[in-house]
Amino acid sequence: RFNPDELSALQHAYNLRLRDESAFMAEYQNDPMADEAESELLPADEIEVKINGLDRHHVPSDAEHVTAFIDIQKNVLYYSVVAWSPSYTGYVIDCGWKPVQRMVYFTLQEVRLPLAKAKPGAGMEGAIYAGLERPVDRIAGKVYTRDDGAELSLQIILIDANWGATTDLVHQFCQHTGYRGRVMRARGRYGGAASRSFNEYRKQRGDRTGHYWRIPTIKGKRAVRHVLFDANYWKSFIHARFAQAVGDRGALSLWKDKPGRHRMLAEQMHAEYRIRTEGRGRTVDEWRLRPDRPDNHLLDCLAGSAVAASVVGCELLELTRQAKAGKKTTGTDKSTAPKRRRREAVSYLG
């Protein structure tokens, strides 16, 4: 394939490479270049062993919040549960998938027990709805005990509603679940350099706004509020948390388990690569799915859990200091500062 002004497909390929080598390697060779932004990410091998020594479901004494996120796919649901300190030190205390696949590592194409088989006779919507009930009951109904004996309950579960076929279904589930008030639908938006930053959003009456997220006021037929967030920003944020050494403020770590148990999570953290771009006076990370590794579901779950932590009040000390210093905000984790706002005497769901 080549253009009329070219002699061959080989010339066409070289022209594409000269025009944008990074895009050529990623889109045409399925081998993205390791640029400076990519080299800053913690490798999958190191994420896999980022262990904190805690047992599964165990919450350390400095954690005050527990949040979760559920990512919906047609055949399986992925989820993560994270305990957070107020300063954003995170402990992944649970993650997995429903239905259980009896494998610690698999791709979405290798699912042997899809949601439809777990709910015989149900259509796609019915199977997903029934599938949501199981992890929500398990996560929201559990009481977590800290080192000091204090008991914590999960504060908020965000459920992915980006897939158009399930948007209404997730809304219906959030409206009728027995855990209404703690379950919200969420939608990640692609916040690129050319688009307006979430932190530049002009707040409307009844809106709740936070650090790269907002909860719009309820309008029309939908009676359940939802969270919109900048997916690019929060994926960079979660990678930055993994890059922190265990024990440092703001670090993210995994519960101890058998060797290989966290391999799937670690590789899905690298299912996307980032390109650092500039536009509208700011620098942002734009994340793109690797053609050869399309499973990014646990990355989405951890990023969504971090969004939920911000909704319930977690703040990264570095960002707070930058806000007080009045530094110019950008879309990257190192230089993005939240706006200070008065704490409202309302529930976090508005």
FIDREN-815647 format. One record per residue: residue in one letter; x, y, z of N, C-alpha, C in turn. Coordinates in steps of 0.05 Angstrom, whole numbers, plus 32768, in hexadecimal, padded with zeros to 4 digits. Layout:
N
AXYZXYZXYZ ...
//
This chain:
350
R80117FE88000800080008000801280198000 F800E802A7FED801D80437FEC800D80587FDD N801580717FDF800880887FD38011808B7FB6 P8001809A7FA68008809D7F89802380AA7F85 D802C80BB7F97804680C87F94805D80B87F9F E8059809F7FA7806D808E7FB2807280767F9F L808A806B7FA0809280557F8E808A803A7F99 S808880377FB48083801D7FBF8079801F7FDB A806F80087FE6806680078001807E800C8014 L80968005800D80AD8009801D80B280278020 Q80B08036800A80B38053800C809D8060801D H80858055801B806F805F802B8075805B8049 A80808043804F8086803D806B809B80508076 Y80B08055806580C58067806E80BB80848071 N80A9808C8060809D80A78063808D80AA807D L807F8094808480708094809D8084809680B5 R809A808880B280AE808880C880BB80A380CB L80C180B080B580CD80CA80B680BA80E080C0 R80A080DB80BA808C80EF80C3808980EE80E2 D808880D680ED808480D3810A808E80B78112 E80A780B5811A80B3809A811F80A5808C8137 S809E809C814B80918090816280768084815B A80668092814B804C80878143805080708130 F80648071811F8069805B810C80708041811B M80828043812F808A802B813E80728020814D A806180318158804B802881688034801C8157 E802C802B8143801480248133801A8010811D Y8032801181108037800180F9804A7FE980FF Q805A7FEB8115806C7FD6811C80647FC78136 N804F7FD2814480477FC6815D805E7FC48171 D80707FD8817080877FD88181808E7FF4818A P807E7FFF819D8081801B81A5809D802181AF M80A7803981A980C2804181B180C2804781CF A80D7804181DD80DA804781F980E5806381FC D80D3807781FE80DD8092820180E18099821E E80E880B2822380EE80BA823F80D780B58251 A80BE80BB824880A780B8825980A2809A825F E80A78089824B80A3806D824F80B880618262 S80D1806B826080E68060827180E28066828E E80D2807A829580CD808282B080BA806E82BE L80AC805D82AF8099804B82BB80A7803382C8 L809C802A82DE80A7801382EC80A27FFA82DB P80B67FEA82D480B27FD282C3809F7FBF82D0 A80927FAE82BF807F7F9B82C9808C7F8782DD D80A57F7F82D880B37F6D82EA80B57F798306 E80B97F93830880BC7FA0832280A17FA6832F I808D7FAB831F80727FAE832A80697F948337 E806E7F7E832A80667F64833380707F5D834F V80877F67835680937F61837180917F7A8383 K80807F8C837D807C7FA4838E806A7F9C83A5 I80747F8B83B780647F7E83CC80697F8D83E6 N80537F9083F580557F9E840F80557F8B8427 G80527F71842380537F5E843980387F5A8447 L80237F68843F80097F65844B7FFA7F4E843E D7FE97F41844D7FD77F2C84427FC17F398432 R7FB57F2984207F9F7F3284107F887F3B8423 H7F7B7F52841C7F657F5E842B7F6E7F6B8445 H7F887F6A844B7F927F7684637F987F94845F V7F8F7FA584727F917FC284707FA57FCC8485 P7FBA7FDB847E7FCD7FE584917FC07FFC84A1 S7FCD800384B77FC2801684CA7FC1803384BF D7FD1803984AB7FD0805584A17FBB8059848C A7FAD804484837F988047846F7F7E804F847B E7F708062846F7F57806C84787F4080698464 H7F478062844B7F33806084367F3680468427 V7F20803A841E7F218023840D7F0F802983F5 T7F1A802683DD7F0B802C83C57F0E801583B1 A7EFC8014839D7EFD7FFF838A7EF48009836E F7EFB7FFA835A7EF28000833F7EED7FE58330 I7ED87FE583207ED17FCD83107ED17FD582F3 D7EE07FC682E37EE27FCA82C67ED17FB482B8 I7EBF7FBD82A77EAC7FAB829A7EB57FA3827E Q7EB77F89827A7EBB7F7E825F7EA47F6B8259 K7EA07F6382417E897F5382397E897F388247 N7EA17F2C824B7EA27F1082557EAC7F0F8272 V7EB87F24827D7EC37F2282987EC47F3E82A4 L7EC27F4082BE7EC57F5982CD7EDF7F5982DC Y7EEE7F6F82DA7F077F7182EA7F027F868300 Y7F107F8283177F0C7F95832D7F267F98833D S7F287FAD834B7F3E7FB2835E7F337FBF8377 V7F3F7FB9838E7F397FC683A77F537FD083B3 V7F547FE983BA7F6C7FF683C47F66800583DE A7F78800183F27F768010840B7F8A80288409 W7F81803F84127F918058840E7F9580668429 S7FAC8072842C7FB0808584427FA680A08437 P7FA180B484487F9880CE843F7FAC80DB842C S7FC680D4842E7FDA80E0841D7FE180CF8404 Y7FCF80BC83FD7FD080AD83E47FE4809683E4 T7FED808D83FC7FFC807483FC7FE7805E83F8 G7FEB804D83E47FD7803983DD7FE0801D83E1 Y7FCD800C83E97FD27FEF83ED7FBD7FE083DD V7FC57FD283C87FB27FC283B97FAC7FA983CA I7F947FA883D47F8D7F9283E67F7D7F7C83D9 D7F747F8183C07F657F6D83B17F637F768394 C7F647F6383827F5D7F6883667F587F4D835A G7F487F4D83457F417F3383397F2C7F378323 W7F1D7F22831F7F097F2283097EF37F0F8310 K7EDC7F1483047EC47F0383067EB97EFE82EB P7EB27EE682E47EB47ECD82F47ED17EC582F7 V7ED67EB5830C7EF17EAB83127EF97E9882FB Q7F127E9C82F17F1B7E8C82D97F2D7E7582E0 R7F337E7182FA7F447E5B83037F607E5D82F6 M7F677E7582EE7F827E7A82E37F8C7E9482F0 V7FA57E9682F67FB07EAF83017FB97EC182EB Y7FBB7EB782D27FC37EC782BB7FB37EBF82A3 F7FA67ED282957F987ECC827D7F937EE7826E T7F8D7EE582557F857EFD82467F677EFC8242 L7F5C7F13823A7F3E7F1482377F357F008222 Q7F457EFA820E7F3E7EE781F97F3E7ECA8203 E7F4B7EC6821A7F4E7EAB82257F3A7EA4823B V7F277EB6823F7F137EB182547F047E97824F R7F047E8582627EF77E6B825E7EDA7E6B826A L7ED67E7B827F7EBC7E7D828B7EB17E998289 P7EA47EA082737E9A7EBB826F7E817EC08281 L7E7A7ED982837E627EE182937E497ED3828A A7E477ECE82707E2E7EC182657E2B7EA58270 K7E427E9682747E407E7B827F7E3A7E7B829C A7E437E9082AA7E3E7E9282C77E207E9982CC K7E127EA382B87DF67EA982BB7DE77E9D82A3 P7DE27E8382A37DD57E76828C7DBA7E828286 G7DB47E86826C7D9A7E9082637D987EAE8262 A7DAC7EBC826D7DAB7EDA826D7DB87EE48254 G7DAF7EFC824B7DBC7F0A82357DD57F178240 M7DE27F27822E7DFB7F3482367DF67F47824E E7DE17F58824C7DDC7F6B82627DD67F5D827C G7DC57F48827A7DBE7F3982937DD67F2B829F A7DE87F21828E7E007F1482997E137F2882A6 I7E167F3F829A7E277F5482A67E1B7F5E82C0 Y7E007F6282C07DF37F6C82D97DF67F5882F0 A7DF27F3F82EA7DF67F2A82FE7E137F288306 G7E257F2C82F37E417F2B82F97E4A7F42830B L7E3E7F5983087E447F70831A7E3C7F6B8337 E7E267F5C833A7E1C7F5883567E317F498367 R7E3F7F36835B7E527F26836B7E697F368376 P7E797F4383657E8F7F5283707E877F698382 V7E707F76837C7E677F8D838C7E5F7F8283A8 D7E507F6C83A97E497F6083C37E627F5883D3 R7E757F4D83C57E8E7F4483D27E9E7F5C83DD I7EA17F7183CC7EB27F8783D47EA47F9A83E8 A7E8C7FA283E17E7E7FB583F27E757FA9840D G7E6F7F8F840D7E667F8384257E7C7F7A8439 K7E957F7E84317EAB7F7484427EB47F8A8455 V7EBB7F83846D7EC67F9584817EE47F8F8483 Y7EF57FA384807F127FA084817F1C7FA9849C T7F2D7F9884A87F387F9F84C37F557FA884C0 R7F5B7FBF84CC7F767FCA84CB7F887FBD84E1 D7FA17FC484E07FB47FBB84F47FAC7FC38510 D7FA17FDB85137F9A7FE5852E7F7E7FDC8537 G7F717FCA85287F577FC0852F7F407FCF8525 A7F457FE785197F2F7FF6850D7F237FE884F5 E7F097FEB84F17EFC7FDE84DA7EF57FF384C5 L7EFB7FEC84AC7EF67FFE84957EE37FF08482 S7ED07FFE84777EBF7FF584627EC680038448 L7EC17FF684327EC6800384197EB5801C8416 Q7EC18032840E7EB2804B840C7EA4805083F1 I7EB2804883DC7EA6804E83C27EB0803A83AD I7E9E8030839C7EA5801F83857E9D802E836C L7EB08032835A7EAA803E83407EA88027832C I7E948028831B7E90801483067E93802182EB D7EA3801582DA7EA8802082BF7E8E802082AF A7E88803782A47E70803A82937E7780468278 N7E908042826F7E99804D82567E8E803E823D W7E8B802482407E818014822A7E63801A8226 G7E5D8025820E7E42802E82097E2C801A820E A7E32800082087E1E7FEB820B7E167FE68228 T7E277FF0823B7E217FEB82577E1C80048268 T7E1C801B825B7E198034826A7DFE80348279 D7DE8802E826C7DCE802E82797DCC8017828E L7DD9800082887DD87FEA829A7DE77FF182B5 V7DFE7FFE82B27E0D800682CB7DFD801A82DA H7DF0802D82CC7DDF804182DA7DC9803382E9 Q7DBC801F82DD7DA6801082EA7DB180018302 F7DC87FF582FF7DD37FE683157DD97FF8832D C7DE6800F83287DED8022833D7DD4802C834B Q7DBE802F833C7DA5803983477D9780258359 H7D9A800B83537D8A7FF783617D9A7FE58374 T7DB57FE783747DC57FD783857DBF7FDC83A3 G7DC27FC983B37DBF7FCC83D07DD47FDD83DC Y7DE97FE483CD7DFF7FF483D77DFE801083CA R7DE6801983C37DE4803383B77DEE804883CA G7DFD805B83C07E0A806F83D17E28806A83D3 R7E30805083CD7E4C804983CC7E55803F83B1 V7E42803D839F7E48803383847E4180498370 M7E548050835F7E508065834A7E5B805B8330 R7E4E8064831A7E59805F83007E6F807482FA A7E82806D82EA7E98807E82E37E9F807D82C6 R7EA9809382BB7EB08094829F7ECB80A3829D G7EDF809582927EF880A1828C7EF880B08272 R7F0280C882727F0480D882597F2180DA8251 Y7F2680DC82377F4180DE822C7F4980FB822D G7F58810382427F61811F82457F7B81238237 G7F7B8129821D7F94812E820F7F9E814A8211 A7FB5814F82047FC1816A82067FB0817F81F7 A7FA1817681E37F91818981D37F76818F81E0 S7F6F818081F47F55818482017F588195821B R7F4381A082247F4481B0823D7F48819E8255 S7F5981A782677F5E8198827F7F4681968291 F7F43817F829F7F2E817C82B27F2F819182C7 N7F47819A82CE7F4981AE82E37F4281CA82D9 E7F3C81CD82BF7F3381E782B47F1581E782B1 Y7F0881D282B97EEB81D082B67EDD81E582C7 R7ECA81F282BB7EBB820782C97EA481F982D8 K7EA581FA82F27E9281EC83037E7681F782FF Q7E6381E582FB7E4781ED82F97E3981E98314 R7E2281F583177E1381F383307E0C81D58335 G7E1381CB834C7E0D81AF83537E24819C834D D7E3881A5833E7E4F819383377E61818F834F R7E6F817983507E86817583617E9E81718350 T7EB3818083567ECC817E83467EE381788359 G7EF68169834E7F0E8161835D7F268161834B H7F3A815383537F53815283457F51813F832D Y7F4D814B83157F4A813D82FC7F32812A82FD W7F1C8132830A7F03812483097EED81388310 R7ED5813083097EBD814083107EA5812F8311 I7E92813683227E78812983247E63813D831B P7E5A813B83027E46814F82F87E2C814D8307 T7E1E816383087E03816383147DF081518304 I7DDC814783127DC9813583057DB7814482F3 K7DB4813B82DA7DA2814882C77D92813282B8 G7D79813882B27D6A812682A17D62810D82B0 K7D6280F682A27D5680DD82AD7D6980CF82C0 R7D8380D382BF7D9680C482CF7D9680CF82EB A7D8D80BE82FE7D8B80C7831A7DA380BF832B V7DB880B3831F7DCF80AB832D7DE780BB8323 R7DF580C883347E0C80D8832C7E2380C78323 H7E3580D283137E4B80C383087E6480D48309 V7E7B80C683077E9580D383087EA280D382ED L7EAA80EB82E47EBA80ED82CB7ED680F382D3 F7EEA80E682C77F0580EB82CE7F1880EA82B6 D7F2F80F682B97F4380F782A47F5380DD82A4 A7F4D80CA82927F5980B082927F7780B2828E N7F8180C4827D7F9E80C682787FAC80CE8292 Y7FA280E282A07FAF80EC82B87FB180D682CD W7F9B80C882D27F9A80B482E87FAA809B82E1 K7FAE809482C87FC0807E82C17FDD808682C7 S7FE5809F82C17FFF80A982C8800280A982E7 F7FED80B182F47FEE80B383117FF38098831E I7FE6808383157FE9806983218004805D831B H800F80638303802B805A82FD803F8069830F A803A80828315804C80918327804B80868343 R8034807C834B803280708366804280568368 F8041804683528051802E8352806F80348351 A8077804B8346809380528344809F8059835F Q808E8060837280988067838D80A0804E839C A80B6805083AB80BF803983BA80AC803283D1 V80A8801883D68097800F83EC80A1801C8406 G808F8028841480968036842D80968054842A D8099805E84118098807B840C807B8084840B R8077809D8413805C80A98411805380AA83F4 G803B80A183EF802F80A183D48036808983C4 A8042807483D08049805C83C18031804A83BF L8030803A83AA801B802583A68029800A83A6 S801E7FF783B5802A7FDD83B880147FC783B8 L801D7FAE83B5800B7F9783B2800D7F8583CA W7FF77F7683CF7FF77F6383E580097F4C83DE K80137F3E83F380257F2783EE80157F0F83E5 D80207F0183D280127EE983C780277ED783BA K801D7EC183AF802F7EAE83A3803D7EBA838B P80567EB1838480647EBC836D80537EB98353 G80527ECD834480437ECD832B80267ED7832D R801C7EDA834680017EE2834A7FFB7EFE8340 H800F7F108340800B7F2C833880157F31831B R801D7F1B830D80297F1F82F280157F2B82DF M7FFC7F2282E07FE87F2D82CE7FE37F4A82D3 L7FE17F5282EC7FDD7F6E82F27FF57F7F82E8 A800D7F7582ED80257F8482E580277F8882C7 E80207F7382B880217F76829B800B7F888290 Q7FF37F87829D7FDE7F9882947FE37FB6829A M7FF47FBB82AE7FFD7FD682B3800D7FE1829B H80187FD0828B80287FD8827480197FD2825A A7FFF7FCE825B7FF07FC982437FED7FE28232 E7FF37FF9823E7FF280128230800D80208232 Y80158030821F802D804082208025805D821F R8036806E8229802F808B822A8041809B8219 I803580B0820E804480C481FE804080DF820B R805680EC821280548106821F8051811C8209 T803B812A820B8036813F81F68030815A8203 E8032816E81F3802D818A81FC8017819681EC G800781A781FA7FF181B581ED7FE381C68201 R7FD881DD81F87FC981EF82097FD981F88221 G7FF381FA821E800482048233800A81F08249 R800681D68244800B81C28259801781A9824C T80238198825D802E817E8254801E81688260 V8015815582508005813F825A800F8125824F D8007810F825C800C80F482527FF480EA8244 E7FF780E0822C7FE280D4821D7FE780B6821B W7FD580A682257FD9808982267FCB807B820F R7FD9806882037FCF805981EC7FD3803C81F0 L7FBF802C81E77FC0800F81EB7FD4800281D8 R7FE47FF081E37FF77FE181D27FE77FCD81C1 P7FEC7FCD81A67FDE7FBB81957FE17F9D819C D7FF97F9681A77FFF7F7A81AD7FF67F7281C9 R7FED7F8681DA7FE57F8081F67FCC7F9081FC P7FB57F8881F37F9D7F9881F67F907F978211 D7F997F8682247F8C7F83823E7F977F978252 N7F887FAC82577F907FC282697F7D7FC58280 H7F6D7FB082867F567FB382987F5E7FB882B5 L7F737FAB82BE7F7C7FB082DA7F897FCB82DD L7F967FD582C87FA07FF182C87F89800482CC D7F737FFF82BD7F5B801082C07F50800E82DC C7F507FF682E77F457FF383027F5580028317 L7F6F800183167F80800E832A7F7E802D8326 A7F7D8036830D7F7A805383097F5F805C8313 G7F4A804C830F7F2F805383197F2E80538337 S7F3C804083447F3D804083617F4A8059836C A7F5E8063835E7F6C807B83667F5980938363 V7F498094834E7F3580A9834B7F2280A98362 A7F18809183697F05808E837F7F1280988399 A7F2C8094839D7F39809D83B57F3A80BC83B6 S7F3D80C9839F7F3C80E6839F7F2080F083A5 V7F0C80E2839B7EF080EA83A17EEA80E983BF V7EF680D683CE7EF080D483EA7F0480E483FB G7F1780F283EE7F27810583FD7F45810183FF C7F5080ED83F17F6D80EA83F17F7B810083E1 E7F92810983EB7FA2811D83DD7FBF811683DF L7FCD811883C87FEA811383C87FF8812C83D2 L8009812983E68016813F83F38025815183DF E8033814583CC8042815483B88030816783A9 L8018815D83A18006816E83927FFB818583A3 T7FF6817F83BD7FEB819383CF800081A983D3 R801981A283D5802E81B683D9803081C883C0 Q802E81BC83A8803081CB8390801881DE838D A800181D583977FEA81E783967FEE81FF83A8 K7FF981FB83C07FFE821183D28013822483C7 A8027821983B8803C822983AC803282388394 G801A8231838A800F823E8373801C82388358 K80278220835680348218833D802082138327 K80298218830F8018821482F7801381F782F4 T7FFA81EF82EF7FF381D382ED7FF681C982D1 T7FFD81AF82CF7FFE81A282B57FF0818782B7 G7FF1817782A27FE3815D82A37FF4814682AD T800D814B82B5801E813682BE801E813482DC D8024811C82E6802281178303803581288313 K804D812E83088061813C8318805A815A831B S804A8165830A80468182830B8029818A830B T8017817883117FFB817E83127FF28184832E A7FE6819B83327FDE81A3834D7FC081A6834F P7FB3819C83647F97819E83677F8F81BA8371 K7F7881C3836A7F6E81DC83757F6481D78391 R7F6981EA83A37F6081E883BE7F4281ED83BF R7F3381DE83CE7F1681E383D07F0D81DE83EC R7EF881EC83F47EED81E8840E7EDF81CD8410 R7EE481BF84277ED781A5842A7EBA81A9842F E7EA9819C841F7E8D819F84217E81818B8435 A7E6D819484447E61818384587E4B8172844B V7E53816284377E40815084297E4E81368425 S7E3F8121841E7E4B810784197E5C810983FF Y7E6F80F683FC7E8080F883E47E7280F183CA L7E5980E783CD7E4980E283B57E3780F983AF G7E3A810F83BE7E2A812783B87E0E812583C4 
//
